[in-house]
């Protein structure tokens, strides 16, 4: 380093209130600071070299503190927590659309049904989750990384995003709103975000909202038309036509409202999970929560996955990596499996819970396959057991520190 040189640094570790590890390029250096200017893990610093003596003196020119991130996280939680819900109901609707259940399909308006089917096309296939690459891709497209992928797209494909954001605002007619949605879908197909769950849920929400607005506009137009018509017989005939379609319209509107709530609550759940991944204080363990429907031929199953630092596990070497995964997957035909897997220095220990005897016997008879798959990944197996027990959401062990001490 030379005097006057400006460098960018990130605070990656905190030893004490005045001692930190900074990442500067490919180097990590230990730095001390005045306690009157506190630093936090994750702070982005712009520094200038003032002295080359031993030790080198650096002055902070700019500090992007995690406080801003923390406030943004709080705001996200305030908006999303009241609306969020699990994706069980959404998964059920997807399964029925996938199987073309007539009683369900006939109550879903055609443009919404079409968008549902496009969403189903983009869902991960269960068989692909058996390998590392397929699981990574599914997690990447689970929705929690959408904004990060958008930033990448801005850098690599700015023209496509510009066209997407500049689509003209559509009004009134279903043909124009459908055209706008089709254009947006066509543009996103060439982007990495095309298969993202949150992308497809947002597109589906957009289609539903436009459909609701079109229905409202049509109802207002019909009322005005009847009011302007003078003959009594015409008004009577119009009323009969309106009454004959009323039940169908009410069913469609009710179904649309219900679908809208399922979509909005699922988007909010993804946003809550995104907030969990944001580390804003020193003693907070990273946590990635993923919830996503997966395809199994025409069946749609629901996968829940939590990956977090396992602070409860014991290790002789405190520097060993200790991670845990909480897994829950509901199969439409055979029931629900929950599991907790922990990894300590490349050794995997796992407890699985099955909700019925048949499923429990099936798992126990195939534990050797699980052991083989783990060993193929370069890991060793410790204790792996399966017990028959139905767990509630509260019973499944997972880290939830990210939602503690949030002021709402």
KADAUR-V288996 format. One line per field, one symbol per residue. burial: # if it has 9 or more other C-alpha atoms within 8 Angstrom, else .. Layout:
# KADAUR-V288996
burial->???
This chain:
# KADAUR-V288996
burial->..#....#####.#...#######.............#.###########.#...###.#..#.##..##..##.###.##.##..#..###.#####..#..##.###.###.###.##.#####.##....##..#.#######..##..##..##.##.##..#....#.#.###.##.##..###.###############.########..#........#.......##..#............###.##..##.################.##...#.###########..############...........##########...##########..##########..##..##..#...#..##...###..#.###..#....#.....#......
